[in-house]
Amino acid sequence: MWNIAVDDQCIFCHSRESRDHVFFECSFSTTVLKKLLVYLKEYHAPQSWCMEVEWIMAKGMGKSFSSRLRRLCFIVAIYHIWLVRNAAIF
């Protein structure tokens, strides 16, 4: 309909881009998330989008400081990975 050519290569590693790849499989995002998890003292390897959403829902439940911090860090990490990706493309 719009006749827009879209490149499906990841701008960070040139693999085929998908939601799971951009946020959890790409070496760039994996490095960011692993460092964040170490900061949070969570020893968990990033997986697929669905698995990570389930994980953060389980670990981020409640009103404790650590639960709120986990939720906030997850949201901020995803948002900033997206910002960096878009800044490199546009």
C-alpha positions as CSV (number, residue, x, y, z in Angstrom):
1,M,0.0,0.0,0.0
2,W,2.7,2.5,1.0
3,N,5.4,1.1,-1.2
4,I,8.1,1.6,1.4
5,A,11.2,-0.5,1.2
6,V,12.2,-1.7,4.7
7,D,15.6,-3.1,5.4
8,D,15.2,-6.1,7.8
9,Q,18.9,-6.1,8.9
10,C,19.8,-5.3,12.5
11,I,21.8,-2.0,12.5
12,F,24.0,-3.4,15.3
13,C,25.0,-6.8,14.0
14,H,23.4,-7.2,10.6
15,S,21.4,-10.3,11.5
16,R,17.7,-10.5,10.4
17,E,15.8,-8.0,12.6
18,S,12.8,-9.0,14.7
19,R,11.3,-7.9,18.0
20,D,13.1,-10.7,19.8
21,H,16.3,-10.1,18.0
22,V,16.4,-6.3,18.6
23,F,15.7,-6.6,22.3
24,F,17.0,-10.0,23.4
25,E,19.2,-11.7,20.8
26,C,21.4,-9.0,19.4
27,S,24.8,-8.7,20.9
28,F,24.2,-4.9,21.6
29,S,21.0,-5.4,23.5
30,T,22.2,-8.6,25.3
31,T,25.2,-6.7,26.6
32,V,23.0,-3.8,27.9
33,L,20.5,-6.2,29.5
34,K,23.2,-8.4,31.1
35,K,24.9,-5.4,32.7
36,L,21.6,-4.2,34.0
37,L,20.8,-7.7,35.4
38,V,24.2,-7.7,37.2
39,Y,23.5,-4.3,38.6
40,L,20.1,-5.6,39.9
41,K,21.9,-8.8,41.3
42,E,19.7,-10.9,39.0
43,Y,21.5,-13.8,37.4
44,H,19.3,-14.5,34.5
45,A,20.1,-14.8,30.8
46,P,17.8,-12.7,28.5
47,Q,15.6,-14.9,26.4
48,S,12.6,-14.1,24.1
49,W,10.2,-11.2,24.4
50,C,7.4,-13.4,25.9
51,M,9.7,-15.1,28.4
52,E,11.1,-11.7,29.5
53,V,7.7,-10.2,30.0
54,E,6.7,-13.3,32.0
55,W,9.9,-13.0,34.0
56,I,9.5,-9.3,34.8
57,M,5.8,-9.8,35.7
58,A,6.8,-12.5,38.2
59,K,9.9,-10.7,39.6
60,G,8.4,-7.2,39.4
61,M,5.2,-7.9,41.3
62,G,4.6,-6.1,44.5
63,K,5.3,-2.6,45.8
64,S,8.7,-3.2,47.3
65,F,11.6,-1.0,46.2
66,S,13.3,-3.9,44.5
67,S,10.1,-4.9,42.5
68,R,9.6,-1.3,41.4
69,L,13.3,-1.0,40.5
70,R,13.1,-4.2,38.4
71,R,10.1,-2.9,36.5
72,L,11.5,0.5,35.9
73,C,14.9,-0.8,34.7
74,F,13.2,-3.2,32.3
75,I,11.1,-0.5,30.8
76,V,13.9,2.0,30.6
77,A,16.3,-0.6,29.0
78,I,13.8,-1.5,26.3
79,Y,13.0,2.1,25.6
80,H,16.6,3.2,25.3
81,I,17.5,0.2,23.1
82,W,14.7,1.3,20.8
83,L,15.9,4.9,20.9
84,V,19.5,4.0,20.0
85,R,18.3,1.7,17.2
86,N,16.0,4.5,15.8
87,A,18.7,7.1,16.1
88,A,21.1,5.0,14.1
89,I,18.5,4.4,11.4
90,F,16.9,7.8,11.1
